[in-house]
Amino acid sequence: GCLSTPRRPVLALLLAALCPLGPGSGAAGEDQHAAAEAAAYWRGTRVRAVEEPNLPAPLIDLNASGGAISASIDYQGEPLVQECMEYYLDKTTEEARLREYILRRERAVFGEADVGQGSGSGLEQDREPSGVVTYLLMENSARSLHKDLLLSLHCLGTFFGRYPVVVFHTNASTAEELDLLKSASPEGLRLEFEEVHLDFPADVLDFPGGVDGFLAAPQCVMDGQDWWLTHRSCGCRCPAWRPQCWPLNWMHATRFFTAGMFRTRTFQRGEFDFFLRLDTDLFFVEAPAVDPFRLMAERGCGMVYDAVSREAPGCFDGFDEMVLRFFQVFGYIGSPDLEILHVGRGPAA
């Protein structure tokens, strides 16, 4: 079934955090740390009424009687408040446990010596998986993303440089900036560049009123402000306890990596079976525990997602339902891996 680990009740974790010296807390050190972080968040260390007016903080009431400590939590009639608190507790307590579980499982499949060795692992076989690492370099008024990308390429070359790399870029990058990336990139890295054009899909462009009509209020309204008109931002639900509106470049990048990238010359050549998408400001600091391309090839996977990550509430509304509708329309060969589709329990999992 689903990959999950037992977790302490919210009250038990909070008791461990708020009364660490109480003899009745009974929580392990890792749970005390998790509860302390969650309790501090809701006690006001990070929540300020002015900064985060969207949700009330839960009211935590502690009572001590006869050496015993009890607590109650009033979520003020807001189920999302409880969901957010559980999200923080889950994220802190379960990530390390899930990571160890997954690594133990991979060691059992590939052999103890093969896991944790990165690009020098014992997973070598006769044929290298046909994988490619991809970046998207977009508009950048501060002109600093190119330097971030150059550092990311050097880190990639040091820890995972065995596969070809393609940098997709818009015409906002100057010839000098692209020449710098080409000349200063790590020696031996197979690096290619392709210029791409980013825009909204035709059904949005052809909508009455164009993009402005498609994203007209209330689509991008938050706290009484239309963020599309003022900031060219939308998607104002994520995260649920402090929503923000996401900028135009973010929308274009998301669409590119789910649709437009597969229409590029690089992918139309049909040379690659797998791709690894990296942000320009993502930097490898060590070799990956397993080669993700070889893992996918040997397992017959179409997609691998970080199973120890937790998406914040409000950032994935309707995602499961949309995936299932896609399967119903286009079909699916094989059986969906529940350990990938669902991790943990509850709306925040």
N, C-alpha and C positions, 0 to 999 in steps of 0.2 A: 504494500500500500504506500501511503505517503511517507516521505522521509520526515520524521519528527523526533524530538527529544522531549522527555518530561521536563516540565518547568514548574517552579514554585508558584503558588498563588500570589497574586499581587500584594495582598495584605501581609503575607509572610515576608516577602522581600522588603517591603517598606518598613516593617517592624525591625528587620535586621539593620536597615540603614539609619532609621531615626533613633533607635535605641541600641546601638552596637554593644553596650555594656550590659544590657538586660539579659539575665540568665535564661529567659524563655525564648530568645530569638531563634537559636538553633540553625542559623544559616551559615553555609560555607563562605570562605573569604571571597570567592568570585561572585557569589550572590550578594554579599554585602556591598561590594564595589558597584555592582549593577544597580542595586536598589538605591545606593547613595546618589548615583548619577540621575536616576529617574526622579527621586524625591527632590533633589536640588533643582532640577529643571522646573518642577511644578511648584516648589516653594518660592520661586521668584528669582533664582540666580540668573536664569535666561529669559523668563517670561516677564515682560513689562506691559502694563495695560496700554501704554501709548504705542509700544512697538508691535504688539501682537493682540489686537482687539477682537480677533475673530472668535475665540473660544474662551470660556471661563476656566479658571484653574480649579481643580478638584479641591474640596475641603477635607483635609485629613485631620481626624480627631484621635488623639492618643489618651488612654486611660490606664492608670496604674493602681492596682488594688491588691493588697496582700501578697506582694512580690510578683504578681502576674501582670503582664502588660497586654492590653488589647487595643485594637484600632478599628476605626470605621472610616469609610471613604464616601463622600457625597459628590457624585459626578454632576450635580445640579441639572439633572434631566437631560444631559447631553451624552448619548452613546459614543459619539466621536471622541469625547474627552477620555473615556475609558480606553477606546481603541488606541489613541495616541500614547497613553501611558504604557499600555501593554506593548506597543511597538518599541519603545525605548528599552523596556525590560527585556523583551525578546532579543533585540539587536545586541545588547551587551552580554547577555548570559549564554546565548545559543551559538553565536558565530564561531567561537573557538571550538566548541564541541562538534559542530557540524563540519568544520574544516578537518579536524582529526578523523572523524568518521569517514569522510570522503577520501582522504589520503590513505587510510588503512584499506579501504576498498580497492583503490588503484594499486596499492602494493600487492594485494592478493592476486590481482589480474596480471600485472606486468612483472612481478618479482620485486623483492625488496630493493635490489641494487638499482633498478631502473627509475624509481620514483625519487624526485628531489635532486636529480643530477642535471636538470635543464637541458641545454643544447648538446651537452656531452653525454647524454644518457645512453643506456644500452638498448634503446628502442630501434636502433638502426636495422633496416632490412634492405632487401635488394632494391626496392623502389622508394624514393622519397615521396611523401604525400605532395600533391600539387596544390600547395597553399600560397597565399599572398597576403602581405600586410598592407593595409590601406589607411591613408590619412586624407583629410579634407582641409585645405588651407583657404580660409575665407577672408572677407574684408576685415581690416583691422586698422582703425584710425591711429592707434598708438604705435603702429609698426613694430610691435614686439613679438607677435606670434611666430614670425620667421625664426627668431632666436630661440623661442621655446621649441619649435619643431627641430631645429638643428641639434639642440641638446637631447631631445627625445630620440632622434636618429642615432646619436652616439651611444646612448644607453641601450637602445635596441641592438645595435651592432655588437655591443659588448656581451649582452646576455642572451640574445635570441636573434642572431643575424644570419641564420642559415637560409632564410627564405627571401624571395624577391619582395621589393617594397615599391608601391605606387603612391605618389603624392598627387591627388586631384586638387586643382586650384582654379580659382576664378581669374578673370582678367584684372582684378584689383591688385594682384601681385606684380611688382615691376620686374623688368628684365634683370636689373641689378640684384634684386632680392633672390630671384630664382637662380641666378648664376652663383651667388654666394652659397646657397644650399647645395648646388651640384659640386662646387669645388671644395667645400669644407666638410662634406659628409664623410663618414668613416670609410677608410680604404677597404675594398672588397665587398661592400654592400651593393647588392644589385638594385639600383635605384632608377625608377622611371618617373616622368612627369606627364600629366595629361590635363589640358585646360577643359573646364566644364562650364556650362551655363545653368544657373539655378533660377527657378521660377515656380509659380503656383501651377497646379494641374489645370487642364483646359476647362473643366467644369466649374472651377473657381473663377478663372479669368473671364469666362463667358456668362457668369452669373449677372443678373440685372444689377447694374452699378459696379460691376467688376469686383475686385478684391474688397474694396470698401463696402460694397453692398453685402457681400457674403459674410463679412466680419462685423457688420453693423450691430449696434446695441440690441439686445443685451449680451451678445456673444463674449465681449472682452471687457465687461464692466466689473470693476472691483472697488468697493468702498465709495460708490457713487461716481467713479471716474471712468471714462471710456479710454482704456489704455491703448487701444489700437489707434485712435485719433491723436493721442498725445505722445505716445512712445513707440508706435508700431510694434506693440506687444500684445499677446493673447494667451489663451490656455490658462486662465487665472484660477486654478484649483489646487495647485501642487506647491508645497505640501498642505494638507488640509488645515493644520492648526495655524499656519502662517502663509496663506496663499500668496504667490507672486505671479506676475504675468511674464511669459517667456518671450524673448525678442525674436524679431524676424529671422535673423541668421540661424537661431536655434531651430525654428520651424523648417527652414530650407535644408539644414543639415540632416534633420531627422528624416525628411522625405527622401533626400539623396541616398542615404544609407539603406533605406527600405525599398527604393524603386529606381531612382535615377542612376545609381552606380552600375546597375546591371545592364544599362543601355549604353554604357561607355565603350569606346574602342577596346579598352583593356579587357573588359569582360566579354565583349562580343567575339573576341578571338577564341574563346572557349578553352583556354589553357589551364584554368584553375578550377579545382573542385571545392576549395575552402578558402575563406578569407577571415582575417582578424582585423577588426576595425579599431584604430587607436586615435585618441584625441591628440592634438598637437602639444598639449601640456600634460601628457601622461608619460612618465619616465620609469623604465624598468630599473629597479635597484638590486635585483638578484635574478638568477635564472628561474624560469617557471618550474613548478614542481613536476609537471608533465608537459610533453609536447602536445599542445591542443590539436594540431592538425593530425598527428599520428593517432591520438586518442579517438578523434572523430572517424578517421579512416578505418580503424580496427573495430570500432563499435557500430559502424554504419549510421552515424549520427548526421542529421541535417543541420542541427544547431546545438550549441553548447552555451549555457548561461551560468553565471556565477551563482551557484546554489546557496552560498553562505551570505549573500547580500539580501537585504530587506528593503523593498520599495516602501516609501512613506505613504500613508493613507492620503488619498486624493490624487496620487500620481499615476494610477493605473485603472481609473474608473472604466468598467466594462471590458477590460482587456481579455479576461478569460472567455467571456461570451463572444467577443469578436473573433477570437482564435477558433472557437468551436464552429461558428458560422462559416468561417473560411474552409474548415475541414468539410463541412456539409456541402459546400458549393463545389470545391475543387477536388475533394477526396484526399485520402491520406494512406500511403502504403506503409503497412506495419501497425504497431500498437504504440500510442503515445506513452512516453516514459513518465510515469507519475512522479518520479523523483525529480524530474526537471520541471514539469508543469506546476506542481504544488510542493512547497516546502513549508513545514510547520503547520500551524493552525490559526484560524481566525482571519478576519478581514485584512489585517496588516501583514499576513504571511505572504 
